[in-house]
Amino acid sequence: MNDRKSIIWGKHVTGHCLEYDYKDGTGFLGDDVKDFNMGPPPYPLEYILRDATGPDGGYHGNFGKPSSVIVDYPFITGRSTPDAYLTGQMMIEVLEHGLRQWGWRGPAYASGPVALPRPS
């Protein structure tokens, strides 16, 4: 249990990217909260995921794409709340159809994430 290596080391994942993070000045107004400045995250999730996947894994933020879901068995990751339905669909594909990788082309390709077909 003293191994501090990340459980996603060498895996491909997605998550909230820098472009979608709160910026300084982001706040909330309401009856219960007055003038609360959220500010930027002290250490963004994108940095955490990049560090945790190591040199043989990868973080794919897919900024500007309508959704971002990555399957790198046994992990299924979705970028944010709007990706929940597709993330659930991929969970079904993993559990019922044996899907092991989806959402990026893998280490042999450098052109970025892409949807892979379901295994036959």
Secondary structure, DSSP 8 states (H G I E B T S, - for coil): ------TTTT-EE----GGGS--TT-EE-SSS--SEE----SS-HHHHHHHHHTTTSEE---TTSS--EEEETTEEEESSGGGHHHHHHHHHHHHHH---EESS--TT--S---------
